[in-house]
Amino acid sequence: MIVVARTTVEAAPSAPSGPAPDRGGRRMPRTLHPVAWWVWALALATAVSRTNNPLLLFLVLAVLGYVVTARRTEAPWARGFKYYLYLALTVVMIRVAFRAVFATGITPHDHFLFSLPHIPTPGWYAGIEIGGPVSLEALLSAATDGLRLACMLCCIGAANTLANPKRALRVLPGALYELGIAVTVAISVAPQLVQSVQRVARAKKLRAGRTKGMKALRGIVIPVLEDALERSLRLAAAMDSRGYGRAGTATRRSRRITGVLMLLGMCGLCAGAYGLLDATAPAFLGLPAMCVGAVLCVAGLRLGGRRVTRTTYRPDPWRLSEWAVAGSGVVSAVLLFSNLGYDPAQLNPTFYPLTWPDLPLVPTAAILLAGTAGVLAPPPSPVQRAEAP
């Protein structure tokens, strides 16, 4: 006799639709709006352009590292910040090397380090010498200048790491749609190549292949190029199927008007930026020219956007977290440009004579305020891994 055991399984209650709250009553993790990250990064880069203080510049790098570590995702483009750090270090080294080779002479009060072979230069090359004595003050000044440019590059790298380029493409105006696609493809090329190199290297290790030397390089380059070509063909087919490059309903007259408006608007923005940066420029070249240029650019974008008709499925929301992150970067830049509560000379210390730079309180607080983006932004979604049986 065979006895069949019958069990009853209760149906689990269905999960509610939409993002469910966690145990603390908060909503599930989500990805911040990409424009908010770009506003934050560009504002911080603007603040960096204001100072030459190495202590503040190192603080900016620390803030960038913290925010990227705390709020980056597991996407391919989120793994490239370390390469921006390598690029920043290369920029500093090149700046120091140029300053050492193209010396400008030293004073009796400088700290002499070493001397390079001197190459005579013609008379019209006045003020610049190739080779000669190199001082500690000259190298520190060059390293500080290179560090400022390196911090600005790292700000752009942080935006590329934190912001999803595909989602940023959806919020661009219609007139910049094709340009945005080209920029998005260009930005995503480097992370994808790095991922391809890592994948091919892992495959070679599993097959017990040669992992060092020129033969290993040849065995990696060819599969990576083949992968890049295959990815390019798939991308071209996908863009063609989605109607990329279609002219729309814009006439020749509207295209000419759009070009004229954009050209005049860009000229107005350039003139306004020059007027704001140069104190001796006429008053009408400052804020009025920038406002007129911005209005013309907006009109050109609205008119040019008519030739591209597209819809957005589930647009990215702009909530309090986006305002907080973007505002922290903007407030940081405003505080460094306002010169309120500190001596402006503390932002650009001199190395002649060689002294330890001061750390002003207000700029330090402004940079730390930008670092609160690592707390104000919602945490990224965790990686889903298969559970062990």
C-alpha positions, -999 to +999 in steps of 0.1 A: +000+000+000+014+034-010+005+063+012+006+097-003+013+125+021-006+156+013+007+190+024-009+224+023+011+254+013-003+288+021+000+314-005+024+342+005+008+377+005+015+396-027+040+424-024+025+459-029+034+477-061+059+505-062+090+511-040+084+495-006+097+511+026+125+494+046+124+486+083+131+523+092+101+535+073+122+550+044+118+544+007+140+519-011+173+531-026+171+549-059+196+566-083+200+603-080+190+625-110+221+627-133+218+665-137+221+669-100+255+652-100+267+673-129+256+705-112+273+695-080+305+685-098+307+716-121+300+739-091+328+722-072+352+726-102+343+763-103+352+766-066+385+748-073+393+773-100+392+801-074+419+787-051+456+777-054+459+766-018+473+730-017+455+722+016+421+731+001+429+712-031+438+681-012+406+685+008+386+687-024+402+654-035+393+638-002+357+650-006+355+636-041+368+603-030+344+600-002+313+609-023+323+586-051+330+557-027+297+563-008+273+568-038+287+551-068+269+521-084+281+488-099+277+500-135+307+499-159+310+537-160+311+538-121+345+520-120+366+546-138+373+572-111+407+556-103+418+562-139+409+599-135+432+599-104+460+584-125+454+611-151+455+638-124+488+624-111+501+625-147+491+661-151+509+671-119+541+653-130+540+668-165+536+703-150+565+698-126+587+684-154+580+714-177+588+738-149+621+720-142+631+719-178+619+754-189+634+771-159+629+808-152+659+812-129+661+813-091+667+840-066+694+840-039+668+832-013+655+801-030+663+766-019+686+750-046+678+714-054+697+704-085+708+718-119+701+706-154+723+711-184+718+745-198+709+750-235+715+784-250+683+801-265+681+830-290+674+865-279+637+866-289+632+837-264+636+862-236+625+852-201+626+814-207+657+792-202+661+756-211+679+738-183+698+754-154+693+754-116+660+742-102+647+754-068+622+739-043+600+769-046+596+766-083+587+729-081+562+735-054+545+763-073+543+741-105+530+712-085+503+734-070+492+747-104+491+711-117+471+700-086+444+726-093+439+714-129+440+678-115+412+686-091+391+700-119+396+668-139+387+647-109+355+667-105+345+658-141+355+623-134+333+621-103+303+633-124+310+607-150+313+581-123+282+590-103+258+601-131+242+576-155+251+588-190+221+571-206+197+587-182+214+621-187+207+618-224+170+617-217+169+651-201+187+669-229+168+693-251+156+680-284+181+703-303+210+686-285+197+650-288+221+639-315+251+657-299+241+641-266+241+606-281+276+612-295+289+625-262+273+596-243+289+570-267+323+587-263+320+588-225+311+551-223+339+539-246+367+540-220+349+520-193+337+495-218+373+490-231+386+486-196+359+460-189+368+442-222+405+441-212+397+427-178+374+401-193+400+390-218+427+389-192+406+367-169+399+343-198+436+340-206+444+332-169+418+305-169+433+290-201+468+291-186+480+315-213+510+338-211+500+368-190+531+389-193+552+404-220+545+416-256+529+382-266+503+386-238+497+422-250+491+410-286+467+383-272+447+409-254+446+437-280+431+416-308+401+402-288+395+437-274+394+453-308+371+425-321+348+431-292+348+469-298+340+464-335+312+440-327+298+465-301+300+493-326+280+474-352+253+465-326+251+502-315+248+513-352+220+489-358+202+499-326+205+537-335+193+531-370+163+511-358+153+540-335+154+566-362+187+583-352+196+612-375+161+619-389+155+654-400+120+658-386+096+685-399+120+715-396+123+737-427+154+753-440+143+787-427+138+774-392+172+757-392+189+790-403+171+809-376+181+783-350+218+786-361+217+824-359+201+823-325+226+798-311+256+817-326+245+850-312+236+834-278+271+818-275+287+851-284+267+868-257+276+841-231+313+845-240+312+883-238+293+881-205+318+857-190+347+880-201+329+910-186+324+892-153+360+880-150+376+913-162+370+942-138+382+968-164+355+957-190+325+979-197+294+972-175+272+960-204+297+932-211+290+916-178+257+903-165+235+920-192+254+903-220+252+870-203+215+873-197+208+882-233+230+853-245+212+829-223+178+840-236+190+836-272+204+802-265+172+790-249+152+803-278+174+785-302+172+753-283+134+755-282+131+762-319+157+735-328+140+710-306+110+708-329+128+687-354+132+659-329+101+644-314+106+619-286+088+607-256+102+597-222+091+566-203+092+570-166+110+604-164+135+608-136+121+626-106+136+658-092+130+657-055+145+671-023+176+650-026+184+665-060+179+700-047+201+693-017+230+677-036+230+704-063+226+732-037+256+720-017+279+723-047+265+757-057+267+771-022+303+759-020+312+778-052+294+809-040+312+810-007+346+808-024+337+836-048+321+859-023+353+865-002+331+868+030+347+860+063+383+854+052+412+870+035+412+864-003+450+861-002+446+829+018+432+812-013+463+818-033+494+816-010+528+824-023+559+802-022+583+832-023+594+831+005+586+795+013+560+793+041+533+769+052+500+779+037+471+788+060+438+769+061+410+795+060+379+785+080+351+796+056+365+779+024+372+748+044+336+747+056+324+754+020+343+724+007+331+702+035+296+713+028+300+700-008+310+667+008+276+663+024+264+651-010+276+617+001+250+618+028+222+638+012+221+616-019+201+584-016+221+552-014+224+532-047+205+500-051+224+470-037+237+443-061+214+413-064+234+381-058+221+346-059+216+330-025+233+298-016+210+267-014 
